[in-house]
Every structure is written in C-alpha cells, then in structure tokens.
C-alpha cells in the first residue's frame, strides 16, 4: 500500500514516530479520519500531515523520556 495517497496504520505510525496504538486511539477518538479500503484501515497522507501539524508543532521536541544510550556509559 506504500507509494499511494494512503498509509496503513503502521505506516502512519512510522511516519509520525509513534506507536501504532497511538494511531488506533486517534482514529477511535475521531481525531484522525480513516477509511477501510480492501479490508484494511487506511489514513490519507494529507490527514497524517495535518495531524502532525496539530500534535507536533515545528521546533518542538518529541515528548517522552530519552532513550537509554547503548554502551558502557552510565
């Protein structure tokens, strides 16, 4: 389904840098419009970009705890 004007839920999650459950929640709460095509829930790329602009403003760091660094550094 890649390359078209729609993204699957996992593709939309990867594009936004979030977990798929975040996308499913946004769809369930009607904050992200989705539709079913050939039995798969998909989101329009334009809707993903609009959702990004509403939830991740430019210049704002992503929320959450920083990832642990690999290696011997403590």
C-alpha positions in Angstrom: 0.0 0.0 0.0 3.1 2.3 0.2 3.6 4.8 -2.5 -0.1 5.8 -2.9 -2.1 8.6 -1.3 -3.0 6.4 1.7 -1.0 4.9 4.6 -1.8 1.9 6.6 -1.9 2.4 10.4 1.7 1.0 10.9 2.9 3.2 8.1 1.2 6.3 9.6 2.7 5.5 13.0 6.2 5.2 11.5 5.8 8.5 9.6 4.8 10.2 12.8 7.4 8.4 15.0 4.7 7.0 17.3 3.4 3.5 18.2 0.5 2.1 16.1 -1.7 2.1 19.2 -1.4 5.9 19.2 -2.9 6.0 15.6 -5.6 3.5 16.5 -6.6 5.7 19.5 -6.7 8.8 17.4 -8.9 7.1 14.9 -11.2 5.7 17.6 -11.5 9.2 19.2 -12.2 10.6 15.7 -9.1 12.9 15.9 -7.7 11.2 12.8 -10.1 10.3 9.9 -9.6 6.9 8.4 -11.4 4.6 6.0 -11.4 1.0 5.0 -10.1 0.1 1.6 -9.9 -3.6 0.6 -10.5 -4.6 4.2 -7.6 -2.5 5.6 -7.9 0.6 7.7 -6.0 3.4 6.0 -5.4 7.1 6.5 -4.8 9.7 3.8 -1.3 11.1 3.7 -2.7 14.6 3.9 -4.6 13.7 7.1 -1.4 12.3 8.6 0.4 15.6 7.8 -2.5 17.7 9.3 -2.4 15.5 12.4 1.3 16.0 12.7 1.0 19.8 12.5 -1.7 19.7 15.2 0.2 17.4 17.6 3.9 18.0 16.9 4.4 21.7 16.2 7.7 22.6 14.3 10.7 23.1 16.6 9.1 21.3 19.5 11.0 18.2 20.7 9.1 14.9 20.8 7.6 14.2 24.2 8.8 11.3 26.3 11.7 10.0 28.2 15.0 10.0 26.3 16.2 6.6 25.1 18.9 4.8 27.0 22.3 5.0 25.3 23.9 1.7 24.4 27.4 1.1 25.6 29.2 1.3 28.9 28.2 4.9 29.7 26.2 5.2 32.9 
